[in-house]
Amino acid sequence: MRTAQILFSALIVALGTGALAQTPPGDVPRVSVAAAITEDVIEDTSFIGRVEAVDSLDLVARVTGFLRAVDVRDGATVTQGDVLFEIEPEQYEAIVAAREADLAQAEANLTLAEVELDRTSRLVDRAAVAQSELDVAQANQRVAAASVSAAQAALRQAQLDLSYTKVTAPFDGRIGRVLASTGELVGGTSGALATLVSETPIYVSFSLDERQLTNVMQTALAAGGSIDTPGAGIDVTLTLPNGTEYGETGAIAFGDNRVDPRTGTLAVRAQFDNADRLLIDGAFVNVRLAEQVPVQMLTIPQAAVQRDQRGDFVLVVGSEQTVEQRYITTGTLVGLSVAVTKGLREGETVIVEGLQRVRPGVPVEAVLAGSGD
């Protein structure tokens, strides 16, 4: 049995040697190569950002009463001052009328007190009455004047409560779901009638780490501003949740005044016009920030990069014109090239065409890509 195994192994070796002998000498695959070069790169740093409305609030009834009318529908776009809800005003109109009557009475009492004060003052001048009566008249006049002030304040409060029977939009925006119905009893403790959010402009909030923050601040200083100076040369672009590029370019509008010691990041907010209203409050988007300070990086054509279970790799043509597989760490995309942060040295050549015809360890004929040879 062992003899048979030895004979079988010898046959396999013989067949393999014969196959190699049939390969024509000097018949090596021809491949196109490109050199790894160092160039100035403006990095596009990506973040996960959250869309936030500039203004957002719950609309709440400020007086108690039954809803007479709901003048807005779910999802409606409204303008500042639009009437959205109406509370029955009759009881508040009656209170205003009562306060107006109180004010009229107080003003009449003041007029009487002033007449009495004037009469008493003349009598005192003629020594017809005692000084004490003048003191009483003066006090009565001051009491009447205070009553007028109190009645005026009560009337203003009543008029204010009456105005609250109409719930209006405090700013331009879009209504969410309407949460109250006509005839419902509402008030300050009954919950929100609806939510209103502004849409134009709109914020996108994200965070910068300390290195990114330094680059952004240097860019802003070079432009004569600070991190939150509009037009300081820091462009912010977005990718929407469906993967499409957002057409508008935003600018940083706010940077916090301290780095969070727990995360080592600074909270930043960018502002977009959102003219097409594609950015919705609460949505998550991909934020790209172009750091305007160039950084020198080693780059190679993207076509040279392959990937397997271990990660990204390239096929390098060595000094002896043989192929070597090299695993690399990639970084920012630079047009049709990609930055390499680990695994290659400047000047090394990588295969960009003919990858399917070669494998590690075989000799190749390398031709510079684009040379036309």
C-alpha positions in Angstrom: 0.0 0.0 0.0 2.8 2.4 0.9 4.6 1.6 -2.4 1.4 2.6 -4.3 1.2 5.9 -2.5 4.9 6.7 -3.4 4.3 5.8 -7.0 1.2 8.0 -7.1 3.1 11.0 -5.6 5.9 10.5 -8.1 3.4 10.6 -11.0 1.9 13.8 -9.7 5.3 15.4 -9.6 6.1 14.2 -13.0 2.9 15.6 -14.5 3.5 19.0 -12.7 7.1 19.1 -14.1 5.8 18.4 -17.5 3.2 21.2 -17.3 5.9 23.7 -16.2 8.1 22.6 -19.0 5.4 23.5 -21.5 5.3 27.2 -20.3 7.2 29.2 -22.9 10.3 30.9 -21.3 10.1 34.7 -21.1 6.3 34.7 -21.6 5.4 37.0 -18.6 2.2 39.0 -18.3 2.3 42.7 -19.1 0.7 45.1 -16.6 0.2 48.8 -16.2 1.6 50.4 -13.0 1.5 53.7 -11.2 3.7 55.1 -8.6 2.7 56.1 -5.1 3.1 59.9 -4.8 2.9 62.5 -2.1 0.6 65.4 -2.7 -1.3 68.1 -0.9 -4.8 66.9 0.1 -7.7 68.9 1.5 -9.4 66.3 3.6 -13.2 65.8 3.5 -14.1 64.7 7.0 -17.4 63.0 7.5 -19.7 63.0 10.5 -23.2 61.9 11.5 -25.3 65.1 12.0 -28.8 65.7 13.2 -31.1 68.2 11.6 -32.5 70.7 14.1 -35.1 73.4 13.6 -34.1 77.0 14.5 -37.4 77.4 16.3 -39.6 74.6 17.6 -42.4 74.8 20.2 -45.6 73.2 21.5 -48.6 75.4 21.0 -50.5 75.5 24.3 -53.7 77.3 25.3 -52.9 80.2 27.7 -56.5 80.5 28.9 -59.1 77.9 29.7 -62.1 77.4 27.5 -63.8 75.3 24.9 -62.4 75.2 21.4 -64.7 77.1 19.0 -62.6 76.4 15.9 -59.5 74.6 14.6 -58.3 76.8 11.7 -55.3 74.7 10.7 -54.9 71.2 9.3 -52.2 68.6 10.0 -48.9 69.4 8.3 -49.9 72.9 7.1 -47.4 75.6 6.4 -48.3 78.7 8.3 -47.1 82.3 8.5 -46.4 84.3 11.6 -49.7 85.8 13.0 -52.0 83.2 11.4 -54.9 82.2 13.6 -54.6 78.5 14.3 -57.1 77.8 17.1 -60.0 79.8 18.6 -61.3 79.5 22.1 -64.8 80.6 23.0 -64.3 84.3 23.9 -67.6 85.3 25.5 -66.6 84.9 29.1 -63.4 86.9 28.5 -65.4 89.6 26.7 -67.7 89.8 29.7 -64.7 90.1 32.0 -63.3 92.9 29.8 -66.6 94.8 30.0 -66.6 94.4 33.8 -63.1 95.7 34.1 -64.0 98.7 31.9 -66.8 99.5 34.2 -64.5 99.2 37.2 -62.1 101.6 35.5 -64.9 104.1 34.8 -66.0 104.0 38.4 -62.5 104.5 39.7 -62.0 107.4 37.4 -65.3 109.0 38.6 -64.1 108.5 42.2 -60.8 110.2 41.3 -62.6 113.1 39.8 -64.7 113.6 42.9 -61.7 113.3 45.2 -59.8 115.9 43.2 -62.8 118.3 43.4 -63.1 117.7 47.1 -59.3 118.3 47.5 -59.5 121.5 45.6 -62.5 122.8 47.6 -60.9 121.8 51.0 -57.6 123.5 50.0 -59.4 126.8 49.3 -61.2 126.6 52.6 -58.0 126.0 54.5 -56.5 129.0 52.8 -59.3 131.1 54.2 -59.0 129.4 57.6 -62.6 128.1 57.2 -61.7 124.5 58.0 -59.0 122.7 60.0 -55.7 121.5 58.3 -56.7 117.9 59.3 -59.6 118.0 56.8 -57.1 118.9 54.0 -55.0 116.0 55.0 -58.0 113.7 54.7 -58.9 115.1 51.3 -55.3 114.6 50.0 -55.3 111.0 51.2 -58.7 110.3 49.6 -57.3 111.7 46.3 -54.3 109.4 46.4 -56.5 106.4 47.2 -58.7 107.2 44.2 -55.7 107.6 41.9 -54.3 104.2 43.1 -57.7 102.7 42.4 -57.6 104.0 38.9 -54.1 102.5 38.3 -55.4 99.1 39.7 -58.5 99.2 37.5 -56.3 100.0 34.4 -54.0 97.0 35.2 -57.0 94.7 35.7 -58.4 95.9 32.3 -55.1 95.2 30.5 -55.0 91.7 32.0 -58.6 91.1 30.9 -57.8 92.3 27.4 -54.7 90.1 27.3 -56.7 87.1 28.4 -59.2 87.9 25.6 -56.5 88.0 23.0 -55.3 84.6 24.2 -58.6 83.1 23.0 -57.0 83.2 19.5 -53.9 81.0 19.3 -51.6 82.4 16.6 -48.4 81.3 14.9 -45.4 83.0 16.6 -43.2 82.4 13.6 -43.3 81.0 10.1 -43.2 77.2 10.0 -45.0 73.9 9.5 -47.6 72.4 11.9 -47.3 68.8 12.9 -50.2 66.7 13.9 -53.2 68.6 15.4 -53.9 67.2 18.8 -57.1 69.0 19.8 -60.7 68.9 18.4 -63.4 71.5 18.1 -65.5 71.6 21.3 -62.7 70.2 23.5 -61.9 71.9 26.8 -58.4 73.2 26.7 -56.1 75.2 29.0 -52.6 75.6 30.3 -52.5 72.1 31.8 -54.4 70.2 29.0 -51.3 69.6 26.8 -50.1 70.8 23.4 -52.6 71.7 20.7 -50.0 71.1 18.0 -46.3 71.4 17.4 -44.8 74.2 15.2 -41.3 74.0 13.7 -39.5 76.5 11.5 -38.0 75.1 8.3 -36.1 77.9 6.7 -33.3 78.3 7.6 -32.4 75.1 9.5 -29.5 73.8 11.6 -27.4 70.6 11.4 -25.6 69.8 14.6 -22.5 67.6 14.8 -19.2 67.3 16.7 -15.5 67.9 15.9 -12.6 66.1 17.6 -9.6 68.2 18.7 -7.5 67.7 15.5 -10.4 68.6 13.3 -11.3 71.5 15.5 -7.7 72.9 15.2 -7.8 72.6 11.4 -11.1 74.4 11.2 -10.0 77.2 13.6 -6.8 77.7 11.6 -8.9 78.0 8.4 -11.2 80.5 10.0 -8.4 82.6 11.4 -6.7 82.6 8.0 -9.9 84.0 6.6 -10.0 86.7 9.2 -12.8 85.3 11.3 -13.6 82.6 13.9 -15.1 79.2 13.7 -18.7 80.6 13.8 -18.0 83.6 11.5 -20.2 83.4 8.4 -18.2 83.1 5.2 -15.0 82.1 7.0 -14.1 79.7 4.2 -15.5 76.5 5.9 -18.0 74.8 3.6 -20.3 72.2 4.9 -22.0 69.7 2.6 -24.6 66.9 3.3 -25.6 63.5 2.1 -29.3 62.9 2.6 -30.7 59.7 4.3 -31.4 58.1 0.8 -27.7 58.6 -0.2 -28.2 61.5 -2.6 -26.1 64.7 -2.3 -27.8 67.7 -0.9 -27.6 70.6 -3.3 -27.0 73.4 -0.8 -23.7 74.3 0.9 -24.0 75.4 4.5 -21.7 77.4 6.8 -20.8 76.9 10.4 -23.0 79.2 12.5 -22.0 78.2 16.1 -19.2 76.5 17.9 -19.5 75.7 21.6 -17.2 77.4 24.1 -15.7 74.3 25.6 -14.6 70.8 24.5 -16.6 68.0 26.2 -14.0 66.3 28.5 -16.0 63.0 28.2 -15.8 62.7 24.4 -13.0 65.1 23.5 -15.3 66.8 21.0 -16.7 70.3 20.4 -20.4 70.7 19.6 -20.8 72.6 16.3 -23.9 73.7 14.4 -24.1 74.5 10.6 -26.9 76.5 9.0 -28.6 75.8 5.7 -31.2 77.9 3.8 -33.2 74.7 3.2 -35.1 76.5 0.4 -36.5 73.2 -0.9 -37.4 72.0 2.7 -35.7 68.6 2.2 -34.1 68.9 5.6 -36.5 67.8 8.3 -36.2 68.5 12.0 -34.8 65.4 13.8 -33.5 63.6 10.7 -29.9 62.2 10.6 -27.7 63.2 7.7 -24.0 62.6 6.7 -22.0 65.8 7.1 -18.8 66.5 5.2 -16.5 69.3 6.2 -13.7 70.4 3.9 -10.7 71.2 6.0 -9.1 74.0 4.1 -5.6 73.4 5.5 -3.8 71.1 3.0 -2.2 68.0 4.4 0.6 66.0 2.6 -0.6 62.4 1.9 0.6 59.4 0.0 -1.9 58.6 -2.8 -2.4 55.9 -5.4 -5.1 55.3 -8.1 -8.3 53.8 -6.7 -8.1 51.2 -9.5 -5.1 49.6 -7.8 -6.9 48.8 -4.5 -8.5 45.3 -4.0 -10.1 43.8 -1.0 -10.4 40.4 0.6 -11.4 39.2 4.1 -8.3 40.7 5.6 -8.9 44.1 4.2 -7.6 46.4 1.4 -4.5 45.4 -0.5 -2.5 46.3 -3.6 -0.2 44.3 -5.9 3.3 45.9 -5.8 5.9 45.4 -8.5 9.3 45.1 -6.8 12.8 45.9 -8.0 13.1 42.4 -9.5 9.9 42.9 -11.5 8.0 40.3 -9.4 4.6 40.8 -7.8 4.1 41.3 -4.1 0.8 41.4 -2.3 0.7 44.3 0.2 -2.1 45.1 2.7 -2.6 48.8 3.2 -4.7 51.3 5.2 -6.6 53.8 3.1 -7.9 57.3 3.9 -9.5 60.2 2.1 -10.6 59.8 -1.6 -8.9 62.4 -3.8 -10.6 62.5 -7.1 -9.7 59.2 -8.8 -7.0 58.5 -6.2 -7.1 57.4 -2.6 -4.8 58.4 0.3 -2.7 55.6 1.8 -1.9 56.0 5.5 -0.1 52.7 6.1 1.5 49.9 4.0 3.3 51.8 1.1 6.3 54.1 0.6 6.6 56.9 -1.8 7.8 55.8 -5.2 6.7 52.2 -5.0 4.7 51.0 -8.0 1.3 49.4 -7.8 -0.5 47.5 -10.6 -3.6 49.3 -11.9 -4.3 47.3 -15.1 -3.9 43.6 -15.7 -4.6 42.6 -12.1 -6.6 39.5 -13.2 -3.5 38.1 -15.1 -1.1 38.0 -12.2 -0.6 36.6 -8.7 2.0 37.2 -5.9 5.4 35.9 -6.7 5.3 35.8 -10.5 7.4 38.0 -12.7 5.7 40.7 -14.8 6.5 43.2 -17.5 5.6 46.6 -16.0 4.5 49.5 -18.2 3.8 53.0 -16.7 0.0 53.6 -16.9 -0.9 56.1 -19.6 2.4 55.9 -21.4 0.8 54.4 -24.5 3.4 51.6 -24.7 
